Amino acid sequence: MQAEAQFNAVEFNQAECGGQKSCLALEEKYKACNDRVNSRKKTAEICSEELFDYLHCVDGCVSKRLFSFLK
């Protein structure tokens, strides 16, 4: 018997929310910081602030939408 693939509402909403205009801008800031850090041999910069800002945006969006998916 093959198990049915289960729908993961959190992952679905994370993908949807990550594509929102406000979150995309924060993702671009994070990617730019990450590229800057990776282009240097020695740096103290770690881009944690940019990452946390992006994740906060996505999580805020997901938290507003998630309960509509519960049965």
MMTF fields as JSON, N, C-alpha, C and O atoms, coordinates in Angstrom:
{
  "mmtfVersion": "1.0.0",
  "mmtfProducer": "UNKNOWN",
  "numBonds": 283,
  "numAtoms": 284,
  "numGroups": 71,
  "numChains": 1,
  "numModels": 1,
  "chainsPerModel": [1],
  "groupsPerChain": [71],
  "chainIdList": ["A"],
  "bondAtomList": [4, 2, 8, 6, 12, 10, 16, 14, 20, 18, 24, 22, 28, 26, 32, 30, 36, 34, 40, 38, 44, 42, 48, 46, 52, 50, 56, 54, 60, 58, 64, 62, 68, 66, 72, 70, 76, 74, 80, 78, 84, 82, 88, 86, 92, 90, 96, 94, 100, 98, 104, 102, 108, 106, 112, 110, 116, 114, 120, 118, 124, 122, 128, 126, 132, 130, 136, 134, 140, 138, 144, 142, 148, 146, 152, 150, 156, 154, 160, 158, 164, 162, 168, 166, 172, 170, 176, 174, 180, 178, 184, 182, 188, 186, 192, 190, 196, 194, 200, 198, 204, 202, 208, 206, 212, 210, 216, 214, 220, 218, 224, 222, 228, 226, 232, 230, 236, 234, 240, 238, 244, 242, 248, 246, 252, 250, 256, 254, 260, 258, 264, 262, 268, 266, 272, 270, 276, 274, 280, 278],
  "bondOrderList": [1, 1, 1, 1, 1, 1, 1, 1, 1, 1, 1, 1, 1, 1, 1, 1, 1, 1, 1, 1, 1, 1, 1, 1, 1, 1, 1, 1, 1, 1, 1, 1, 1, 1, 1, 1, 1, 1, 1, 1, 1, 1, 1, 1, 1, 1, 1, 1, 1, 1, 1, 1, 1, 1, 1, 1, 1, 1, 1, 1, 1, 1, 1, 1, 1, 1, 1, 1, 1, 1],
  "groupList": [{"groupName": "MET", "atomNameList": ["N", "CA", "C", "O"], "elementList": ["N", "C", "C", "O"], "formalChargeList": [0, 0, 0, 0], "bondAtomList": [1, 0, 2, 1, 3, 2], "bondOrderList": [1, 1, 2], "singleLetterCode": "M", "chemCompType": "L-PEPTIDE LINKING"}, {"groupName": "GLN", "atomNameList": ["N", "CA", "C", "O"], "elementList": ["N", "C", "C", "O"], "formalChargeList": [0, 0, 0, 0], "bondAtomList": [1, 0, 2, 1, 3, 2], "bondOrderList": [1, 1, 2], "singleLetterCode": "Q", "chemCompType": "L-PEPTIDE LINKING"}, {"groupName": "ALA", "atomNameList": ["N", "CA", "C", "O"], "elementList": ["N", "C", "C", "O"], "formalChargeList": [0, 0, 0, 0], "bondAtomList": [1, 0, 2, 1, 3, 2], "bondOrderList": [1, 1, 2], "singleLetterCode": "A", "chemCompType": "L-PEPTIDE LINKING"}, {"groupName": "GLU", "atomNameList": ["N", "CA", "C", "O"], "elementList": ["N", "C", "C", "O"], "formalChargeList": [0, 0, 0, 0], "bondAtomList": [1, 0, 2, 1, 3, 2], "bondOrderList": [1, 1, 2], "singleLetterCode": "E", "chemCompType": "L-PEPTIDE LINKING"}, {"groupName": "PHE", "atomNameList": ["N", "CA", "C", "O"], "elementList": ["N", "C", "C", "O"], "formalChargeList": [0, 0, 0, 0], "bondAtomList": [1, 0, 2, 1, 3, 2], "bondOrderList": [1, 1, 2], "singleLetterCode": "F", "chemCompType": "L-PEPTIDE LINKING"}, {"groupName": "ASN", "atomNameList": ["N", "CA", "C", "O"], "elementList": ["N", "C", "C", "O"], "formalChargeList": [0, 0, 0, 0], "bondAtomList": [1, 0, 2, 1, 3, 2], "bondOrderList": [1, 1, 2], "singleLetterCode": "N", "chemCompType": "L-PEPTIDE LINKING"}, {"groupName": "VAL", "atomNameList": ["N", "CA", "C", "O"], "elementList": ["N", "C", "C", "O"], "formalChargeList": [0, 0, 0, 0], "bondAtomList": [1, 0, 2, 1, 3, 2], "bondOrderList": [1, 1, 2], "singleLetterCode": "V", "chemCompType": "L-PEPTIDE LINKING"}, {"groupName": "CYS", "atomNameList": ["N", "CA", "C", "O"], "elementList": ["N", "C", "C", "O"], "formalChargeList": [0, 0, 0, 0], "bondAtomList": [1, 0, 2, 1, 3, 2], "bondOrderList": [1, 1, 2], "singleLetterCode": "C", "chemCompType": "L-PEPTIDE LINKING"}, {"groupName": "GLY", "atomNameList": ["N", "CA", "C", "O"], "elementList": ["N", "C", "C", "O"], "formalChargeList": [0, 0, 0, 0], "bondAtomList": [1, 0, 2, 1, 3, 2], "bondOrderList": [1, 1, 2], "singleLetterCode": "G", "chemCompType": "PEPTIDE LINKING"}, {"groupName": "LYS", "atomNameList": ["N", "CA", "C", "O"], "elementList": ["N", "C", "C", "O"], "formalChargeList": [0, 0, 0, 0], "bondAtomList": [1, 0, 2, 1, 3, 2], "bondOrderList": [1, 1, 2], "singleLetterCode": "K", "chemCompType": "L-PEPTIDE LINKING"}, {"groupName": "SER", "atomNameList": ["N", "CA", "C", "O"], "elementList": ["N", "C", "C", "O"], "formalChargeList": [0, 0, 0, 0], "bondAtomList": [1, 0, 2, 1, 3, 2], "bondOrderList": [1, 1, 2], "singleLetterCode": "S", "chemCompType": "L-PEPTIDE LINKING"}, {"groupName": "LEU", "atomNameList": ["N", "CA", "C", "O"], "elementList": ["N", "C", "C", "O"], "formalChargeList": [0, 0, 0, 0], "bondAtomList": [1, 0, 2, 1, 3, 2], "bondOrderList": [1, 1, 2], "singleLetterCode": "L", "chemCompType": "L-PEPTIDE LINKING"}, {"groupName": "TYR", "atomNameList": ["N", "CA", "C", "O"], "elementList": ["N", "C", "C", "O"], "formalChargeList": [0, 0, 0, 0], "bondAtomList": [1, 0, 2, 1, 3, 2], "bondOrderList": [1, 1, 2], "singleLetterCode": "Y", "chemCompType": "L-PEPTIDE LINKING"}, {"groupName": "ASP", "atomNameList": ["N", "CA", "C", "O"], "elementList": ["N", "C", "C", "O"], "formalChargeList": [0, 0, 0, 0], "bondAtomList": [1, 0, 2, 1, 3, 2], "bondOrderList": [1, 1, 2], "singleLetterCode": "D", "chemCompType": "L-PEPTIDE LINKING"}, {"groupName": "ARG", "atomNameList": ["N", "CA", "C", "O"], "elementList": ["N", "C", "C", "O"], "formalChargeList": [0, 0, 0, 0], "bondAtomList": [1, 0, 2, 1, 3, 2], "bondOrderList": [1, 1, 2], "singleLetterCode": "R", "chemCompType": "L-PEPTIDE LINKING"}, {"groupName": "THR", "atomNameList": ["N", "CA", "C", "O"], "elementList": ["N", "C", "C", "O"], "formalChargeList": [0, 0, 0, 0], "bondAtomList": [1, 0, 2, 1, 3, 2], "bondOrderList": [1, 1, 2], "singleLetterCode": "T", "chemCompType": "L-PEPTIDE LINKING"}, {"groupName": "ILE", "atomNameList": ["N", "CA", "C", "O"], "elementList": ["N", "C", "C", "O"], "formalChargeList": [0, 0, 0, 0], "bondAtomList": [1, 0, 2, 1, 3, 2], "bondOrderList": [1, 1, 2], "singleLetterCode": "I", "chemCompType": "L-PEPTIDE LINKING"}, {"groupName": "HIS", "atomNameList": ["N", "CA", "C", "O"], "elementList": ["N", "C", "C", "O"], "formalChargeList": [0, 0, 0, 0], "bondAtomList": [1, 0, 2, 1, 3, 2], "bondOrderList": [1, 1, 2], "singleLetterCode": "H", "chemCompType": "L-PEPTIDE LINKING"}],
  "groupTypeList": [0, 1, 2, 3, 2, 1, 4, 5, 2, 6, 3, 4, 5, 1, 2, 3, 7, 8, 8, 1, 9, 10, 7, 11, 2, 11, 3, 3, 9, 12, 9, 2, 7, 5, 13, 14, 6, 5, 10, 14, 9, 9, 15, 2, 3, 16, 7, 10, 3, 3, 11, 4, 13, 12, 11, 17, 7, 6, 13, 8, 7, 6, 10, 9, 14, 11, 4, 10, 4, 11, 9],
  "groupIdList": [1, 2, 3, 4, 5, 6, 7, 8, 9, 10, 11, 12, 13, 14, 15, 16, 17, 18, 19, 20, 21, 22, 23, 24, 25, 26, 27, 28, 29, 30, 31, 32, 33, 34, 35, 36, 37, 38, 39, 40, 41, 42, 43, 44, 45, 46, 47, 48, 49, 50, 51, 52, 53, 54, 55, 56, 57, 58, 59, 60, 61, 62, 63, 64, 65, 66, 67, 68, 69, 70, 71],
  "secStructList": [7, 7, 7, 7, 7, 7, 7, 7, 2, 2, 2, 2, 2, 2, 2, 2, 2, 2, 6, 1, 2, 2, 2, 2, 2, 2, 2, 2, 2, 2, 2, 2, 2, 2, 2, 2, 2, 2, 6, 7, 1, 1, 7, 7, 7, 7, 7, 2, 2, 2, 2, 2, 2, 2, 2, 2, 2, 2, 2, 2, 2, 2, 2, 2, 2, 4, 4, 4, 4, 7, 7],
  "xCoordList": [0.824, 0.0, 0.875, 1.795, 0.582, 1.372, 0.686, -0.515, 1.461, 0.906, 0.645, 1.417, -0.457, -0.772, 0.174, 0.553, 0.538, 1.357, 0.484, -0.617, 0.985, 0.209, 0.52, 1.656, -0.504, -0.368, 0.193, -0.352, 1.277, 1.88, 1.526, 2.112, 0.568, 0.077, 1.15, 1.18, 2.032, 3.084, 4.043, 4.336, 4.532, 5.463, 4.805, 5.432, 3.553, 2.83, 2.745, 3.021, 2.367, 2.226, 3.566, 3.65, 4.613, 5.942, 6.354, 6.914, 6.082, 6.421, 5.582, 6.099, 4.298, 3.411, 3.803, 3.877, 4.05, 4.373, 5.76, 5.982, 6.683, 8.02, 8.01, 8.946, 6.962, 6.838, 6.133, 5.981, 5.7, 5.046, 6.063, 7.241, 5.586, 6.463, 7.298, 8.502, 6.665, 7.389, 8.466, 9.553, 8.169, 9.149, 10.237, 11.387, 9.879, 10.878, 11.967, 13.138, 11.59, 12.577, 13.56, 14.759, 13.057, 13.928, 14.794, 15.944, 14.241, 15.03, 16.176, 17.285, 15.918, 16.967, 18.073, 19.252, 17.692, 18.694, 19.563, 20.783, 18.914, 19.657, 20.603, 21.761, 20.121, 20.961, 22.136, 23.247, 21.898, 22.98, 24.031, 25.23, 23.588, 24.515, 25.293, 26.508, 24.597, 25.236, 26.284, 27.374, 25.957, 26.917, 28.128, 29.262, 27.882, 28.966, 29.897, 31.119, 29.319, 30.111, 30.901, 32.077, 30.259, 30.936, 32.039, 32.924, 31.998, 33.027, 34.286, 35.299, 34.235, 35.381, 36.021, 35.362, 37.321, 38.022, 37.885, 37.704, 37.971, 37.829, 36.829, 36.998, 35.795, 34.803, 34.093, 33.932, 33.68, 32.931, 31.424, 30.635, 31.038, 29.62, 29.039, 29.652, 27.847, 27.233, 25.795, 25.192, 25.237, 23.904, 22.754, 21.667, 22.972, 21.893, 20.715, 19.564, 20.98, 19.886, 19.01, 17.783, 19.631, 18.884, 18.061, 16.917, 18.65, 17.937, 16.745, 15.648, 16.951, 15.863, 14.737, 13.564, 15.079, 14.05, 13.203, 11.978, 13.852, 13.131, 12.241, 11.069, 12.794, 12.014, 10.843, 9.769, 11.04, 9.963, 8.822, 7.649, 9.165, 8.161, 7.366, 6.136, 8.064, 7.404, 6.548, 5.399, 7.102, 6.353, 5.119, 4.081, 5.224, 4.072, 2.947, 1.777, 3.299, 2.311, 1.702, 0.485, 2.541, 2.066, 1.111, 0.079, 1.446, 0.602, -0.799, -1.752, -0.941, -2.255, -3.079, -4.309, -2.409, -3.102, -3.288, -4.172, -2.481, -2.387, -3.688, -4.036, -4.406, -5.583, -6.716, -7.611, -6.697, -7.733, -7.537, -8.444, -6.362, -6.078, -6.393, -6.398, -6.655, -6.93, -8.367, -9.276, -8.548, -9.889, -10.451, -11.57],
  "yCoordList": [-1.173, 0.0, 1.246, 1.376, 2.127, 3.347, 4.462, 4.696, 5.134, 6.223, 7.442, 7.752, 8.121, 9.342, 10.453, 10.547, 11.272, 12.43, 13.413, 13.756, 13.855, 14.768, 16.21, 16.562, 17.02, 18.441, 19.123, 18.976, 19.866, 20.586, 22.065, 22.786, 22.503, 23.881, 24.897, 25.992, 24.551, 25.489, 25.732, 26.88, 24.655, 24.808, 25.523, 26.359, 25.201, 25.858, 27.361, 28.163, 27.735, 29.151, 29.862, 31.045, 29.168, 29.787, 30.142, 31.212, 29.256, 29.529, 30.683, 31.56, 30.681, 31.751, 33.097, 34.108, 33.102, 34.351, 34.86, 36.069, 33.957, 34.365, 35.087, 35.821, 34.886, 35.529, 36.874, 37.526, 37.297, 38.6, 39.716, 39.569, 40.823, 41.951, 42.405, 42.626, 42.541, 43.021, 42.033, 42.44, 40.745, 39.735, 39.567, 39.28, 39.743, 39.633, 40.686, 40.41, 41.887, 42.95, 42.565, 42.817, 41.959, 41.531, 40.348, 40.235, 39.468, 38.346, 38.851, 38.321, 39.854, 40.432, 41.059, 40.938, 41.732, 42.305, 41.199, 41.332, 40.101, 38.974, 38.363, 38.083, 38.158, 37.578, 38.485, 38.006, 39.796, 40.742, 40.684, 40.703, 40.614, 40.503, 39.193, 39.172, 38.114, 36.805, 36.786, 36.243, 37.372, 37.457, 38.29, 37.953, 39.379, 40.246, 39.491, 39.585, 38.752, 37.983, 36.885, 36.674, 36.191, 35.102, 35.595, 34.823, 36.857, 37.386, 37.816, 38.131, 37.831, 38.244, 37.04, 36.046, 37.157, 36.066, 36.17, 35.163, 37.385, 37.589, 38.707, 39.823, 38.395, 39.41, 38.996, 37.809, 39.977, 39.711, 39.718, 39.344, 40.141, 40.23, 38.831, 37.983, 38.598, 37.27, 37.3, 36.241, 38.463, 38.63, 38.11, 37.859, 37.946, 37.422, 38.39, 37.954, 39.681, 40.654, 40.574, 40.606, 40.47, 40.378, 39.097, 39.105, 37.998, 36.721, 36.778, 36.35, 37.301, 37.378, 38.282, 37.986, 39.378, 40.267, 39.538, 39.662, 38.787, 38.028, 36.954, 36.828, 36.189, 35.131, 35.706, 35.105, 36.852, 37.513, 37.894, 37.736, 38.386, 38.753, 37.522, 37.554, 36.453, 35.225, 34.629, 34.254, 34.542, 33.956, 34.776, 34.215, 36.092, 36.952, 36.701, 36.661, 36.534, 36.244, 34.855, 34.69, 33.865, 32.491, 32.427, 31.759, 33.112, 33.04, 33.589, 33.155, 34.522, 35.074, 34.126, 34.161, 33.284, 32.442, 30.995, 30.306, 30.531, 29.104, 28.488, 27.381, 29.166, 28.557, 28.314, 27.516, 28.978, 28.718, 27.352, 26.855, 26.745, 25.439, 24.29, 23.131, 24.59, 23.536, 23.051, 23.817, 21.779, 21.18, 20.976, 20.484],
  "zCoordList": [0.0, 0.0, 0.0, 0.806, -0.886, -0.986, -0.194, -0.337, 0.632, 1.44, 0.559, -0.348, 0.848, 0.111, 0.546, 1.713, -0.395, -0.059, 0.711, 0.28, 1.842, 2.667, 2.295, 1.979, 2.339, 2.059, 3.3, 4.394, 3.132, 4.242, 4.111, 3.303, 4.907, 4.819, 5.186, 4.624, 6.123, 6.526, 5.368, 5.032, 4.757, 3.634, 2.46, 1.81, 2.189, 1.105, 1.363, 0.471, 2.568, 2.904, 2.969, 2.638, 3.388, 3.389, 1.97, 1.73, 1.04, -0.36, -0.9, -1.592, -0.586, -1.046, -0.431, -1.13, 0.858, 1.55, 1.172, 1.112, 0.919, 0.503, -0.827, -1.145, -1.607, -2.905, -2.863, -3.896, -1.678, -1.564, -1.743, -1.417, -2.262, -2.591, -1.388, -1.516, -0.233, 0.95, 1.393, 1.802, 1.315, 1.711, 0.651, 0.982, -0.612, -1.679, -1.53, -1.787, -1.116, -0.919, 0.183, 0.064, 1.246, 2.34, 1.925, 2.35, 1.093, 0.588, -0.284, -0.219, -1.086, -1.934, -1.09, -1.42, 0.004, 0.914, 1.506, 1.596, 1.909, 2.477, 1.442, 1.752, 0.228, -0.824, -1.158, -1.381, -1.194, -1.471, -0.371, -0.65, 0.86, 1.987, 1.908, 2.107, 1.621, 1.523, 0.409, 0.587, -0.724, -1.832, -1.437, -1.777, -0.718, -0.265, 0.688, 0.574, 1.616, 2.582, 1.872, 2.167, 0.943, 0.231, -0.696, -1.066, -1.074, -1.969, -1.216, -1.84, 0.083, 0.903, 1.57, 1.875, 1.786, 2.464, 3.971, 4.657, 4.484, 5.93, 6.162, 5.671, 6.912, 7.268, 8.551, 8.835, 9.304, 10.532, 10.27, 11.138, 9.079, 8.729, 8.527, 7.879, 9.089, 8.964, 8.45, 8.279, 8.203, 7.603, 8.46, 7.94, 9.747, 10.588, 10.665, 10.673, 10.721, 10.788, 9.542, 9.642, 8.378, 7.125, 7.063, 6.607, 7.526, 7.538, 8.483, 8.125, 9.687, 10.658, 10.169, 10.397, 9.502, 8.954, 7.913, 7.905, 7.045, 6.015, 6.649, 6.294, 7.579, 8.225, 9.019, 9.06, 9.643, 10.382, 9.433, 9.772, 8.266, 7.266, 6.825, 6.788, 6.496, 6.04, 7.156, 6.925, 8.36, 9.474, 9.83, 10.18, 9.742, 10.013, 9.03, 9.409, 7.783, 6.743, 6.951, 6.863, 7.224, 7.416, 8.605, 8.536, 9.684, 10.882, 10.627, 11.274, 9.711, 9.387, 8.52, 8.557, 7.745, 6.769, 7.209, 6.7, 8.132, 8.424, 8.927, 8.515, 9.796, 10.409, 9.425, 9.704, 8.292, 7.291, 6.624, 5.956, 6.801, 6.209, 7.162, 6.746, 8.423, 9.396, 9.273, 8.955, 9.529, 9.452, 10.832, 10.977]
}
